[in-house]
Amino acid sequence: MKILLIPLAIVAFIVFLLVLGAIGLGVAMTVITVVGKFFQLIGRGVRLISRGGRRLRSRRLRKRSPESA
């Protein structure tokens, strides 16, 4: 019985480590997603405040294109 108990404990420990790693990976992905969305919101706000966003650049390009033609 002792002979079977040691390999069973090793397998149980490996399964425990795999489950723990999966939980850690899930938490890490959740944190990365939340932080990414937070920075996306900050970036959107900075673009709106700075007035140098894509909208103004595209208008400038539209005004320049007829002049150069």
Contacts in CASP RR format, 6 or more apart in sequence:
PFRMAT RR
TARGET T0000
AUTHOR 0000-0000-0000
METHOD contacts of the structure
MODEL  1
MKILLIPLAIVAFIVFLLVLGAIGLGVAMTVITVVGKFFQLIGRGVRLIS
RGGRRLRSRRLRKRSPESA
47 53 0 8 1.000
47 54 0 8 1.000
END
